[in-house]
């Protein structure tokens, strides 16, 4: 099985490859063109041969006619007929016909041709009939003598005409074959050098790359040509380079996934212990402890939930959203509290979300979306040194509902998104805007938004900073549910 598969990927011999096919196709097409040209050519040759015989007979007839009233001796007539290849010569002049020379009067004539009134299609048809079926017929051929009113008529056997046509056809066949072979070989050499050799180089590079994708030597060396094959080679080299980077990244992710799984196992046990201890804080009577205990419990519960979803994310499968309608302002407040963005902090957090704006989504996943984007904005603002000391450090979260879609805008006044981060936006380990970042925050946010059937995009803004817009549509309502509610 393996040997059969490897044979299917072997490079074929040149004569059986593209260049060999081109050689045979060129020979076939040139021969086809010669056949199409042969039809009018053989018809023209036959017509010229008959005209030559008629002109020769006309020249002899004019001389004989000038000897009137003398009659040619028998041996002179025989020599004249032999030299013209005819059986009889008749001259029509001034309404009378005169038999100038005759060897033997035929009993009947099989075909008659008027060369003065002879169409091209009829000439082609008669030529092929003579070539394939003729040779034994007696022909009567006549036409005008130069520009005079005289008509010359000859009677002749078709054998000589067919013999001449066969010789002509044989010469045409030899010449056609020579032209076809020479043209095919020239095209074979030219196409083989300009196309087949580069294509074989592409095929060998793909084969070597398929056998060992991680070997940098398997990447196709690029050429500076401008033809399609050179452009395809550059695209292939670029694709191989990107694929190698992706494979290295996938290996890194696989190793990272294994490490995270191990860490997750132990962290889940630690968080479970912390959760048990934090439950006892509810019974403490200290007012300060009572105010912080619910927030601490929610944070630990959320951390436990994250650890349970780590393996699912490592398998590129987030849990399906458990959607319900809830006020979006609650999510914004939780994000502000978790990021410790109080009025006394250096970074201002502005909520422009009305209390009556409700969203149909998974509240926990919605928190992760807003929290990841706001945390990136806070990290960018923390290290940002503006030229104007009075430049505000602000994160603004706004939302509005339009029909069945809730649009959330998260805007900051930081340094903005670098060009490299824009090119790799939403790509894990490549779309980070800061040194040492992983880019996982935006990648996770995008995956959660898509799971809700929504969109997330970087919005161009005239001033400094970064703005993201998230749009989440409501779930479609089934007709039966709508009627039941109504």
C-alpha positions as CSV (number, residue, x, y, z in Angstrom):
1,X,0.0,0.0,0.0
2,X,2.8,2.4,0.9
3,X,4.8,1.5,-2.2
4,X,1.7,2.2,-4.4
5,X,1.2,5.5,-2.7
6,X,4.8,6.5,-3.2
7,X,4.7,5.5,-6.9
8,X,1.8,7.9,-7.4
9,X,3.9,10.8,-6.2
10,X,7.0,10.0,-8.2
11,X,8.1,12.4,-10.9
12,X,7.2,11.0,-14.4
13,X,9.7,10.7,-17.2
14,X,9.9,13.8,-19.4
15,X,8.5,12.0,-22.4
16,X,5.4,11.0,-20.3
17,X,5.2,14.3,-18.5
18,X,4.0,17.7,-19.6
19,X,6.7,18.3,-22.1
20,X,6.1,14.9,-23.8
21,X,2.4,15.5,-24.0
22,X,3.1,18.9,-25.5
23,X,5.4,17.3,-28.1
24,X,2.8,14.8,-29.2
25,X,0.0,17.4,-29.2
26,X,2.1,19.8,-31.3
27,X,2.8,17.0,-33.9
28,X,-0.9,16.1,-33.9
29,X,-2.1,19.7,-34.3
30,X,0.5,20.6,-37.0
31,X,-0.6,17.5,-38.9
32,X,-4.2,18.5,-38.5
33,X,-3.4,21.9,-39.9
34,X,-1.5,20.4,-42.8
35,X,-4.6,18.1,-43.5
36,X,-6.8,21.2,-43.6
37,X,-4.4,22.9,-45.9
38,X,-3.9,19.8,-48.0
39,X,-7.5,19.8,-49.4
40,X,-7.3,23.1,-51.3
41,X,-3.6,22.5,-52.0
42,X,-4.2,19.1,-53.8
43,X,-7.2,20.7,-55.6
44,X,-5.0,23.5,-56.9
45,X,-2.3,21.1,-57.9
46,X,-4.8,19.0,-60.0
47,X,-6.2,22.1,-61.6
48,X,-2.7,23.4,-62.5
49,X,-1.8,20.0,-63.9
50,X,-4.8,20.0,-66.2
51,X,-4.2,23.6,-67.3
52,X,-0.6,22.7,-68.2
53,X,-1.8,19.9,-70.3
54,X,-4.4,22.1,-71.9
55,X,-1.9,24.9,-72.6
56,X,0.6,22.4,-74.1
57,X,-2.1,21.0,-76.4
58,X,-3.2,24.6,-77.3
59,X,0.3,25.5,-78.3
60,X,0.5,22.4,-80.5
61,X,-3.0,23.1,-81.9
62,X,-2.1,26.6,-83.0
63,X,0.9,25.4,-84.9
64,X,-1.1,22.5,-86.6
65,X,-3.9,24.9,-87.4
66,X,-1.4,27.2,-89.2
67,X,-0.5,24.4,-91.5
68,X,-3.9,24.2,-93.1
69,X,-4.9,22.7,-95.6
70,X,-2.2,20.2,-95.0
71,X,-2.9,17.2,-92.8
72,X,-0.2,16.0,-90.4
73,X,1.3,12.6,-91.0
74,X,0.4,9.8,-88.7
75,X,3.7,9.6,-86.9
76,X,3.7,13.4,-86.3
77,X,0.2,13.1,-84.7
78,X,1.4,10.2,-82.5
79,X,4.4,12.3,-81.3
80,X,2.2,15.3,-80.6
81,X,-0.3,13.2,-78.6
82,X,2.5,11.5,-76.7
83,X,4.2,14.8,-75.8
84,X,0.9,16.3,-74.6
85,X,-0.2,13.1,-72.8
86,X,-3.6,13.1,-74.6
87,X,-5.7,10.8,-76.8
88,X,-7.2,13.5,-79.0
89,X,-6.8,17.2,-79.6
90,X,-9.8,19.3,-80.9
91,X,-9.7,23.0,-81.8
92,X,-12.9,25.1,-81.9
93,X,-12.6,28.2,-84.0
94,X,-15.2,30.5,-85.5
95,X,-18.0,28.1,-84.7
96,X,-16.4,25.0,-86.2
97,X,-14.5,22.2,-84.6
98,X,-11.4,20.5,-86.1
99,X,-9.9,17.2,-84.9
100,X,-6.2,18.0,-85.1
101,X,-4.7,14.8,-83.8
102,X,-6.2,11.6,-82.6
103,X,-4.7,8.2,-81.6
104,X,-7.9,6.3,-81.0
105,X,-11.4,7.7,-80.7
106,X,-12.7,6.5,-77.3
107,X,-16.1,4.8,-77.2
108,X,-17.2,7.1,-74.3
109,X,-16.0,9.8,-72.0
110,X,-16.4,9.3,-68.2
111,X,-16.1,12.9,-67.1
112,X,-15.9,16.4,-68.7
113,X,-14.4,19.5,-67.1
114,X,-14.7,23.1,-68.3
115,X,-11.7,24.9,-66.8
116,X,-13.2,28.2,-67.6
117,X,-16.1,27.6,-65.2
118,X,-14.8,25.5,-62.3
119,X,-15.7,26.3,-58.7
120,X,-13.4,25.8,-55.8
121,X,-15.7,23.3,-53.9
122,X,-16.2,21.3,-57.1
123,X,-12.4,21.3,-57.6
124,X,-11.8,19.9,-54.1
125,X,-14.4,17.2,-54.5
126,X,-13.1,16.1,-57.9
127,X,-9.5,16.1,-56.6
128,X,-10.3,13.7,-53.7
129,X,-12.3,11.5,-56.1
130,X,-9.4,11.2,-58.5
131,X,-7.0,10.6,-55.6
132,X,-8.9,7.8,-53.9
133,X,-11.1,6.3,-56.7
134,X,-9.8,7.5,-60.1
135,X,-7.1,6.4,-62.5
136,X,-9.2,4.4,-65.0
137,X,-11.5,7.1,-66.3
138,X,-11.4,8.8,-69.7
139,X,-11.5,12.6,-69.2
140,X,-12.6,15.4,-71.6
141,X,-11.0,18.7,-70.6
142,X,-11.6,22.0,-72.5
143,X,-11.0,25.7,-72.0
144,X,-10.1,29.0,-73.9
145,X,-6.8,29.5,-75.6
146,X,-5.3,32.5,-73.9
147,X,-7.5,35.6,-74.5
148,X,-8.8,34.5,-77.9
149,X,-12.2,33.1,-78.9
150,X,-10.7,29.7,-79.6
151,X,-11.5,26.7,-77.4
152,X,-9.0,23.9,-77.0
153,X,-10.3,20.4,-76.0
154,X,-8.4,17.3,-75.1
155,X,-9.3,13.7,-74.3
156,X,-6.9,12.0,-72.0
157,X,-6.6,9.1,-69.6
158,X,-6.8,9.9,-65.8
159,X,-3.9,7.6,-64.9
160,X,-1.2,10.2,-65.4
161,X,-3.1,12.8,-63.4
162,X,-3.6,10.4,-60.4
163,X,0.0,9.4,-60.5
164,X,1.1,13.0,-60.3
165,X,-1.3,13.7,-57.5
166,X,-0.1,10.7,-55.5
167,X,3.5,11.9,-55.8
168,X,2.5,15.4,-54.7
169,X,0.6,14.0,-51.7
170,X,3.6,11.9,-50.7
171,X,5.8,14.9,-50.8
172,X,3.3,17.0,-48.8
173,X,3.2,14.2,-46.2
174,X,6.9,14.0,-45.8
175,X,7.2,17.8,-45.5
176,X,4.3,17.9,-43.0
177,X,5.9,15.3,-40.8
178,X,9.2,17.0,-40.9
179,X,7.6,20.4,-40.0
180,X,5.6,18.8,-37.2
181,X,8.6,17.0,-35.7
182,X,10.9,20.0,-35.9
183,X,8.2,22.3,-34.5
184,X,7.4,19.9,-31.8
185,X,11.0,19.5,-30.8
186,X,11.6,23.2,-30.7
187,X,8.5,23.7,-28.6
188,X,9.5,20.8,-26.4
189,X,12.9,22.3,-25.8
190,X,11.5,25.8,-25.2
191,X,8.6,24.8,-23.0
192,X,10.7,22.3,-21.1
193,X,13.2,25.0,-20.3
194,X,10.8,27.9,-19.5
195,X,7.9,25.9,-17.9
196,X,8.4,22.2,-17.2
197,X,11.8,22.6,-15.4
198,X,10.4,25.3,-13.0
199,X,7.2,23.3,-12.5
200,X,9.3,20.2,-11.7
201,X,11.3,22.3,-9.3
202,X,8.0,23.4,-7.6
203,X,6.9,19.8,-7.4
204,X,10.2,18.6,-5.9
205,X,10.0,21.4,-3.4
206,X,6.4,20.4,-2.4
207,X,7.4,16.8,-2.1
208,X,10.4,17.5,0.1
209,X,8.4,19.9,2.2
210,X,5.6,17.3,2.6
211,X,8.1,14.7,3.8
212,X,9.7,17.0,6.4
213,X,7.7,20.2,6.9
214,X,9.9,21.4,9.8
215,X,13.1,21.4,7.8
216,X,14.0,25.0,6.8
217,X,16.0,23.7,3.8
218,X,12.8,22.4,2.3
219,X,11.5,25.9,1.6
220,X,11.7,26.7,-2.2
221,X,14.4,29.3,-3.1
222,X,12.6,32.2,-4.7
223,X,13.5,33.5,-8.2
224,X,13.3,37.0,-9.6
225,X,11.3,36.1,-12.7
226,X,8.1,37.9,-13.6
227,X,6.2,35.1,-15.3
228,X,3.4,33.1,-13.7
229,X,5.6,30.2,-12.6
230,X,8.0,32.5,-10.8
231,X,5.1,34.2,-9.1
232,X,3.6,30.8,-8.1
233,X,7.1,29.8,-6.7
234,X,7.2,33.0,-4.6
235,X,3.7,32.3,-3.3
236,X,4.7,28.7,-2.5
237,X,7.8,29.8,-0.7
238,X,5.8,32.3,1.4
239,X,3.2,29.6,2.1
240,X,5.8,27.1,3.2
241,X,7.4,29.7,5.5
242,X,4.1,30.6,7.1
243,X,3.2,27.0,7.5
244,X,6.5,26.3,9.2
245,X,5.8,29.2,11.6
246,X,2.3,27.8,12.2
247,X,3.7,24.3,12.9
248,X,6.2,25.7,15.3
249,X,3.5,27.7,17.0
250,X,1.2,24.6,17.2
251,X,4.0,22.7,18.8
252,X,4.5,25.5,21.3
253,X,0.8,25.6,22.0
254,X,0.7,21.8,22.4
255,X,3.6,22.0,24.9
256,X,1.9,24.9,26.6
257,X,-1.4,23.1,26.8
258,X,0.2,20.1,28.5
259,X,1.9,22.5,31.0
260,X,-1.4,24.4,31.6
261,X,-3.2,21.1,32.2
262,X,-0.8,20.1,34.9
263,X,-0.9,23.6,36.5
264,X,-4.7,23.6,36.2
265,X,-5.0,20.3,38.1
266,X,-3.1,21.6,41.1
267,X,-4.6,25.1,41.0
268,X,-8.1,23.8,41.0
269,X,-7.3,21.9,44.2
270,X,-5.8,25.1,45.8
271,X,-8.8,27.2,44.7
272,X,-11.2,24.6,46.1
273,X,-9.5,24.9,49.5
274,X,-9.5,28.7,49.3
275,X,-13.2,28.5,48.5
276,X,-13.9,26.5,51.6
277,X,-12.0,29.0,53.8
278,X,-13.7,32.0,52.2
279,X,-17.1,30.5,52.9
280,X,-16.3,30.9,56.6
281,X,-15.8,34.7,56.2
282,X,-19.6,35.1,55.7
283,X,-20.0,34.3,59.4
284,X,-17.6,36.9,60.6
285,X,-19.3,39.9,62.2
286,X,-16.8,42.5,61.1
287,X,-18.5,45.1,58.8
288,X,-15.5,45.5,56.6
289,X,-15.2,41.7,56.1
290,X,-18.9,41.5,55.4
291,X,-18.5,44.1,52.6
292,X,-15.6,42.3,51.0
293,X,-16.7,38.7,51.5
294,X,-19.3,38.6,48.7
295,X,-16.9,40.1,46.2
296,X,-14.1,37.6,47.3
297,X,-16.5,34.7,46.9
298,X,-17.6,35.7,43.4
299,X,-13.9,36.2,42.4
300,X,-12.9,32.7,43.7
301,X,-16.0,31.1,42.1
302,X,-15.1,32.8,38.8
303,X,-11.5,31.5,39.1
304,X,-12.8,28.0,39.8
305,X,-15.0,28.3,36.7
306,X,-12.0,29.4,34.6
307,X,-9.9,26.5,35.7
308,X,-12.7,24.1,34.7
309,X,-12.8,25.7,31.2
310,X,-9.0,25.6,30.6
311,X,-9.0,22.2,29.1
312,X,-12.0,23.0,26.9
313,X,-10.2,26.1,25.6
314,X,-7.1,24.0,25.0
315,X,-9.3,21.8,22.8
316,X,-10.5,25.0,20.9
317,X,-14.0,24.5,22.2
318,X,-15.5,27.1,24.6
319,X,-18.6,26.1,26.5
320,X,-21.8,27.0,24.7
321,X,-23.3,30.3,26.1
322,X,-26.0,30.0,28.7
323,X,-27.9,33.0,27.6
324,X,-30.4,35.1,29.5
325,X,-31.5,38.7,29.6
326,X,-29.7,40.9,32.3
327,X,-28.7,44.6,32.7
328,X,-25.4,45.2,31.0
329,X,-24.4,47.8,33.6
330,X,-23.9,45.0,36.2
331,X,-21.1,43.6,34.1
332,X,-19.4,47.0,33.7
333,X,-19.5,47.5,37.5
334,X,-18.0,44.1,38.2
335,X,-15.2,44.8,35.7
336,X,-14.5,48.2,37.3
337,X,-14.3,46.6,40.8
338,X,-12.1,43.7,39.7
339,X,-9.7,46.1,37.9
340,X,-9.7,48.4,41.1
341,X,-10.5,51.4,39.0
342,X,-11.8,53.6,41.8
343,X,-12.3,57.4,41.5
344,X,-8.9,57.8,43.4
345,X,-6.9,55.7,40.8
346,X,-4.7,57.2,38.1
347,X,-7.0,55.8,35.4
348,X,-10.5,57.0,35.0
349,X,-13.3,54.5,34.3
350,X,-16.4,56.0,32.7
351,X,-19.7,54.0,32.3
352,X,-22.1,55.3,29.7
353,X,-24.5,52.4,30.0
354,X,-28.1,53.1,30.8
355,X,-29.7,51.0,33.5
356,X,-32.4,49.8,31.2
357,X,-30.1,48.4,28.5
358,X,-30.4,44.7,28.7
359,X,-28.4,42.1,26.8
360,X,-29.3,38.6,25.9
361,X,-26.1,36.7,26.6
362,X,-24.1,34.5,29.0
363,X,-23.4,36.9,31.9
364,X,-20.1,35.1,32.8
365,X,-18.8,35.1,29.2
366,X,-19.9,38.7,28.7
367,X,-17.9,39.6,31.8
368,X,-14.8,37.9,30.3
369,X,-15.2,39.8,27.0
370,X,-15.5,43.3,28.6
371,X,-12.9,42.4,31.2
372,X,-10.2,41.3,28.7
373,X,-10.6,44.4,26.6
374,X,-10.6,46.8,29.5
375,X,-7.7,45.0,31.1
376,X,-5.6,45.5,27.9
377,X,-6.6,49.1,27.9
378,X,-5.6,49.6,31.6
379,X,-2.2,47.9,30.9
380,X,-1.6,50.2,27.9
381,X,-2.5,53.3,29.9
382,X,-0.4,52.3,32.9
383,X,2.8,52.4,30.8
384,X,1.8,55.2,28.5
385,X,3.7,58.5,28.9
386,X,1.9,61.2,26.9
387,X,3.6,64.3,25.7
388,X,0.9,66.5,27.3
389,X,0.9,66.0,31.1
390,X,-2.7,67.0,31.1
391,X,-3.6,64.2,28.7
392,X,-6.4,62.2,30.4
393,X,-6.0,58.5,31.2
394,X,-9.6,57.2,30.6
395,X,-11.4,54.0,29.7
396,X,-15.0,54.6,28.5
397,X,-17.5,51.8,28.2
398,X,-20.8,52.7,26.4
399,X,-23.7,50.7,25.1
400,X,-26.9,51.1,23.3
401,X,-29.6,48.8,21.9
402,X,-30.8,49.1,18.2
403,X,-33.6,46.7,17.6
404,X,-32.4,43.3,18.5
405,X,-28.7,44.1,18.6
406,X,-26.7,45.6,21.6
407,X,-23.6,47.5,20.5
408,X,-20.9,47.9,23.2
409,X,-18.0,50.4,22.6
410,X,-14.8,50.3,24.7
411,X,-12.6,53.3,24.1
412,X,-9.4,54.3,25.8
413,X,-7.0,57.3,25.5
414,X,-3.8,55.3,25.4
415,X,-1.1,55.1,22.8
416,X,-3.1,53.2,20.2
417,X,-2.6,49.8,18.5
418,X,0.8,49.2,16.9
419,X,0.9,48.2,13.3
420,X,2.2,44.7,13.9
421,X,-0.6,44.1,16.5
422,X,-3.2,45.4,13.9
423,X,-1.9,42.9,11.3
424,X,-2.2,40.0,13.8
425,X,-5.3,41.1,15.6
426,X,-7.2,38.4,17.5
427,X,-4.4,35.9,16.9
428,X,-3.1,34.2,20.1
429,X,0.6,34.8,20.8
430,X,0.9,37.1,17.9
431,X,-1.6,39.9,18.4
432,X,-0.2,41.4,21.6
433,X,0.2,45.2,21.6
434,X,2.8,45.2,24.4
435,X,6.1,43.5,25.0
436,X,5.8,40.2,26.8
437,X,2.0,40.0,26.1
438,X,0.4,36.8,24.8
439,X,-2.5,38.3,22.8
440,X,-4.8,35.7,24.4
441,X,-7.2,38.3,25.8
442,X,-8.5,39.5,22.4
443,X,-8.4,35.9,21.0
444,X,-10.6,34.7,23.9
445,X,-12.9,37.7,23.5
446,X,-13.4,37.1,19.8
447,X,-14.2,33.4,20.3
448,X,-16.8,34.3,22.9
449,X,-18.4,37.0,20.8
450,X,-18.6,34.6,17.8
451,X,-20.2,32.0,20.0
452,X,-23.0,34.5,20.6
453,X,-23.3,35.1,16.9
454,X,-21.9,38.6,17.2
455,X,-19.0,40.6,15.9
456,X,-16.0,42.4,17.4
457,X,-13.8,44.9,15.5
458,X,-11.2,47.5,16.0
459,X,-12.7,50.9,15.1
460,X,-10.7,53.7,13.5
461,X,-10.8,56.9,15.5
462,X,-9.4,60.4,14.8
463,X,-7.7,60.9,18.1
464,X,-5.2,58.8,20.1
465,X,-6.2,55.6,21.7
466,X,-7.9,52.3,20.8
467,X,-11.6,51.6,20.3
468,X,-13.3,48.2,20.1
469,X,-16.9,47.7,19.2
470,X,-18.7,44.5,20.1
471,X,-22.2,43.8,18.7
472,X,-24.3,41.0,20.3
473,X,-27.7,40.1,18.7
474,X,-30.6,38.6,20.6
475,X,-31.5,35.0,20.2
476,X,-34.0,34.4,17.4
477,X,-37.5,33.7,18.9
478,X,-39.3,30.6,17.7
479,X,-42.9,31.3,16.4
480,X,-44.4,28.9,19.0
481,X,-42.6,30.6,21.9
482,X,-43.8,34.0,20.7
483,X,-47.4,32.8,20.5
484,X,-47.1,31.3,23.9
485,X,-45.8,34.5,25.4
486,X,-48.5,36.5,23.6
